[in-house]
Amino acid sequence: MAVDTETVKRIAFLSRLKVNDDKIKDTEQEFNNIFNWIEQLNEVNTDNVAPLESVNDFNLTLRDDEVTDGNCRDEVLANAPDAEYGYFVVPKVVE
């Protein structure tokens, strides 16, 4: 597949990229190089290759989720600019 100047302009428009007129030919060449590389990848025989789920050979250990209230109300409220009766105090925004 070859990309021409009009295709480069259309791709630039659709992807909302600004490609200056003096860079159109360079961009066209880059697109064609990318497509040539993809064609080379398509020639690789992958019939006996299993799909990868991950590039890592190990599994991550997962922990059980435990729902807690944090039990640190006083520490959290210590960061607040103003607190009363165990709650954050915020400026009134509605009259």
Buried (B, 14 or more C-beta within 10 A) or exposed (E): EEBEEEEBBEBBEEEEEEBEEEEBEEBBEEBBEEEEEEEEEEEEEEEEEEEEEEEEEEEEEEEEEEEEEEEEEEEEBEEEEEBEEEEEEEEEEEE
